[in-house]
Amino acid sequence: QVQLVESGGGLVQPGGSLRLSCLASGRIYSIHSMGWYRQAPGKQRELVAAIASGDSTNYAESVKGRFTVSRDNAKNTVYLQMNSLKPEDTAVYYCNAYLIAYIGALEARDYWGQGTQVTVSS
């Protein structure tokens, strides 16, 4: 089994910072990409930031210049450094990974974490 476990969410004031972490564990053969999505109440889940195996990154326009995605390949971990947070960043943040794992045989697919709440409020 493969698991993605997020940590680092919480309550922060506008203008503050938070750092999310996501650890992928299990019989992982290789990880192609990892990233973060978020879902606010009443809205669809949206991509926040992603980083591929070659360290190319992709960001939502709304977070460019404020958020930074990075990964530690040795630890199968992806991070999201969030600065200058705004109330509209409030959402449940989900970790995502597209990876190859051994589940009876090598299989490539998407995996999701359980989500961590980020609330930006004064």
Residue frames relative to the residue before (quaternion, step in Angstrom):
aa qw qx qy qz dx dy dz
Q 1.0000 0.0000 0.0000 0.0000 0.00 0.00 0.00
V 0.2510 -0.7387 0.6082 0.1464 3.53 -1.17 0.69
Q 0.0556 -0.7932 0.6062 0.0159 3.55 -0.96 0.86
L 0.1573 -0.7266 0.6593 0.1121 3.52 -1.22 0.68
V 0.0405 -0.8090 0.5860 -0.0201 3.56 -0.69 1.09
E 0.2149 -0.7918 0.5653 0.0854 3.54 -0.67 1.20
S 0.0182 0.7647 -0.6439 -0.0154 3.51 -1.31 0.41
G 0.6532 0.5685 -0.3724 0.3338 3.54 -1.30 0.30
G 0.5072 0.6480 -0.4418 0.3573 3.59 1.17 -0.05
G 0.2097 0.7892 -0.5653 0.1168 3.55 -1.30 0.07
L 0.6109 -0.5265 0.4453 0.3889 3.51 -1.35 -0.36
V 0.0685 0.7923 -0.6012 0.0776 3.56 -0.87 0.96
Q 0.4962 -0.6510 0.4840 0.3093 3.56 -1.13 0.60
P 0.6333 -0.5133 0.4032 0.4159 3.58 -1.19 0.44
G 0.7587 0.3146 -0.2715 0.5016 3.53 -0.93 0.98
G 0.5900 0.6005 -0.3531 0.4082 3.56 1.26 -0.24
S 0.4008 -0.7057 0.5396 0.2240 3.53 -1.38 -0.04
L 0.0244 -0.7515 0.6585 0.0329 3.51 -1.32 0.50
R 0.1747 -0.7573 0.6165 0.1262 3.54 -1.23 0.50
L 0.1869 -0.7757 0.5978 0.0774 3.53 -0.74 1.14
S 0.1158 -0.7691 0.6249 0.0674 3.54 -1.18 0.68
C 0.0458 -0.7807 0.6227 0.0240 3.56 -1.17 0.59
L 0.1379 -0.7955 0.5892 0.0310 3.52 -0.72 1.18
A 0.2000 -0.7582 0.6112 0.1075 3.54 -0.89 0.99
S 0.0109 0.8078 -0.5875 0.0463 3.55 -0.82 1.01
G 0.4914 0.6280 -0.5022 0.3347 3.53 -1.26 0.46
R 0.6868 -0.4626 0.3510 0.4371 3.56 -1.29 -0.25
I 0.0735 0.8395 -0.5244 0.1222 3.51 0.56 1.30
Y 0.2839 -0.7594 0.5636 0.1584 3.55 -0.84 0.99
S 0.7622 -0.2056 0.1441 0.5967 3.57 0.92 -0.90
I 0.2815 -0.7428 0.5855 0.1616 3.55 -1.23 0.56
H 0.3035 -0.7694 0.5359 0.1694 3.56 -0.68 1.08
S 0.7981 -0.1115 0.1109 0.5816 3.56 0.79 -0.98
M 0.1004 -0.7547 0.6444 0.0721 3.52 -1.28 0.51
G 0.1344 0.8146 -0.5557 0.0975 3.55 -1.10 0.53
W 0.4354 -0.6824 0.5382 0.2346 3.46 -1.41 -0.11
Y 0.0933 -0.7414 0.6630 0.0457 3.50 -1.14 0.85
R 0.1216 -0.7839 0.5983 0.1125 3.55 -1.26 0.26
Q 0.1170 -0.7759 0.6170 0.0599 3.51 -1.25 0.55
A 0.1904 -0.7705 0.6031 0.0796 3.52 -0.69 1.16
P 0.6563 -0.5168 0.3528 0.4214 3.61 -1.13 0.47
G 0.8381 0.1765 -0.1534 0.4928 3.54 -0.89 0.98
K 0.6861 0.4481 -0.2825 0.4987 3.58 1.25 0.08
Q 0.5574 -0.5943 0.4583 0.3552 3.54 -1.28 0.35
R 0.5726 -0.5620 0.4635 0.3762 3.51 -1.26 0.45
E 0.0640 -0.8134 0.5782 -0.0028 3.57 -0.91 0.94
L 0.5439 -0.5980 0.4812 0.3391 3.53 -1.23 0.55
V 0.2260 -0.7514 0.6063 0.1296 3.55 -1.02 0.88
A 0.7567 -0.2333 0.2085 0.5739 3.56 0.73 -1.10
A 0.0322 -0.7906 0.6115 0.0048 3.54 -1.13 0.66
I 0.1236 -0.7735 0.6183 0.0641 3.53 -1.24 0.57
A 0.2968 -0.7765 0.5374 0.1421 3.53 -0.82 1.06
S 0.7337 -0.4466 0.2854 0.4251 3.55 -1.32 0.20
G 0.6952 0.4427 -0.2753 0.4949 3.59 1.15 -0.51
D 0.5275 -0.6661 0.3623 0.3832 3.54 1.37 0.27
S 0.3882 0.6608 -0.5378 0.3514 3.59 1.08 0.52
T 0.1968 -0.8069 0.5527 0.0681 3.55 -1.01 0.86
N 0.1292 -0.7584 0.6357 0.0634 3.50 -1.30 0.48
Y 0.0606 -0.8175 0.5727 -0.0099 3.57 -0.83 1.01
A 0.5021 -0.5795 0.5378 0.3505 3.51 -1.26 0.47
E 0.5924 -0.5954 0.4006 0.3661 3.58 -1.02 0.74
S 0.6600 0.5574 -0.3049 0.4009 3.56 0.99 -0.84
V 0.7554 0.3657 -0.2085 0.5022 3.62 1.19 -0.40
K 0.4239 0.7125 -0.4710 0.3015 3.60 1.23 -0.10
G 0.7913 0.2740 -0.2311 0.4953 3.52 -0.94 0.97
R 0.7313 0.3762 -0.2266 0.5219 3.59 1.25 -0.29
F 0.7717 0.2826 -0.1420 0.5518 3.58 1.02 -0.80
T 0.0914 -0.7785 0.6187 0.0527 3.55 -1.17 0.66
V 0.1858 -0.7700 0.6035 0.0913 3.55 -0.84 1.04
S 0.0639 0.7809 -0.6184 0.0605 3.57 -1.04 0.82
R 0.1683 -0.7904 0.5803 0.1012 3.55 -1.24 0.33
D 0.2345 -0.7123 0.6424 0.1581 3.50 -1.31 0.54
N 0.3042 -0.8039 0.4827 0.1682 3.55 -0.15 1.28
A 0.6281 0.5502 -0.3405 0.4324 3.57 1.04 -0.71
K 0.7530 0.3596 -0.1925 0.5164 3.57 1.14 -0.63
N 0.3649 -0.7393 0.4872 0.2880 3.61 1.28 0.02
T 0.5040 0.6512 -0.3997 0.4027 3.54 1.02 0.86
V 0.1354 -0.7576 0.6337 0.0776 3.54 -1.11 0.79
Y 0.1916 -0.7821 0.5878 0.0775 3.53 -1.09 0.81
L 0.1035 -0.7475 0.6477 0.1052 3.53 -1.30 0.41
Q 0.1435 -0.7734 0.6153 0.0510 3.54 -0.52 1.22
M 0.0755 -0.8133 0.5768 -0.0134 3.55 -0.57 1.19
N 0.0244 -0.7979 0.6010 -0.0384 3.56 -0.63 1.18
S 0.8192 0.2179 -0.1728 0.5016 3.56 -1.31 0.34
L 0.0990 0.8449 -0.5182 0.0877 3.55 0.92 0.91
K 0.2111 -0.7674 0.6002 0.0789 3.52 -1.17 0.82
P 0.6440 -0.5199 0.3740 0.4185 3.60 -1.14 0.43
E 0.6586 0.5169 -0.3213 0.4426 3.61 1.03 -0.66
D 0.5603 0.5672 -0.4020 0.4503 3.61 1.26 0.02
T 0.4520 0.6943 -0.4471 0.3372 3.59 1.27 -0.13
A 0.3305 0.7125 -0.5488 0.2862 3.56 -0.72 1.12
V 0.4745 -0.5587 0.5552 0.3930 3.51 -1.38 -0.10
Y 0.2127 -0.7865 0.5735 0.0857 3.54 -0.77 1.08
Y 0.1436 -0.8031 0.5777 0.0263 3.53 -0.82 1.12
C 0.3433 -0.7036 0.5864 0.2079 3.52 -1.06 0.85
N 0.0766 -0.7838 0.6159 0.0221 3.56 -1.09 0.79
A 0.0162 0.7808 -0.6246 0.0011 3.54 -1.12 0.68
Y 0.1773 -0.7243 0.6528 0.1331 3.53 -1.11 0.77
L 0.1667 0.8191 -0.5158 0.1875 3.52 -0.33 1.24
I 0.4030 -0.6614 0.5735 0.2671 3.49 -1.40 0.22
A 0.0124 0.7972 -0.6010 0.0549 3.55 -0.76 1.08
Y 0.4440 -0.6590 0.5305 0.2952 3.51 -1.26 0.41
I 0.1207 0.7599 -0.6242 0.1354 3.55 -0.49 1.27
G 0.7763 -0.1372 0.0570 0.6126 3.52 0.47 1.23
A 0.7382 -0.0987 0.0936 0.6608 3.50 1.12 -0.89
L 0.6202 -0.5247 0.3964 0.4276 3.58 -1.21 0.24
E 0.0258 0.8031 -0.5896 0.0819 3.54 -0.82 1.08
A 0.2316 -0.7648 0.5896 0.1177 3.57 -0.95 0.94
R 0.2619 0.7562 -0.5682 0.1918 3.56 -0.84 0.96
D 0.5771 -0.5612 0.4721 0.3593 3.51 -1.42 0.11
Y 0.0776 -0.7579 0.6450 0.0589 3.52 -1.21 0.68
W 0.1898 -0.7848 0.5850 0.0766 3.55 -1.20 0.69
G 0.4165 -0.6652 0.5581 0.2693 3.51 -1.22 0.60
Q 0.6426 -0.5510 0.3794 0.3735 3.53 -1.31 0.13
G 0.5456 -0.6330 0.3878 0.3890 3.61 1.24 -0.25
T 0.0747 -0.7693 0.6330 0.0430 3.52 -1.19 0.66
Q 0.4237 -0.7306 0.4849 0.2271 3.56 -0.87 0.98
V 0.0578 -0.7461 0.6626 0.0307 3.53 -1.06 0.92
T 0.0186 -0.7965 0.6032 -0.0365 3.56 -0.71 1.12
V 0.1064 -0.7836 0.6116 0.0239 3.54 -0.76 1.12
S 0.2888 0.7529 -0.5262 0.2700 3.54 -0.33 1.26
S 0.3716 -0.7079 0.5508 0.2396 3.53 -1.17 0.61
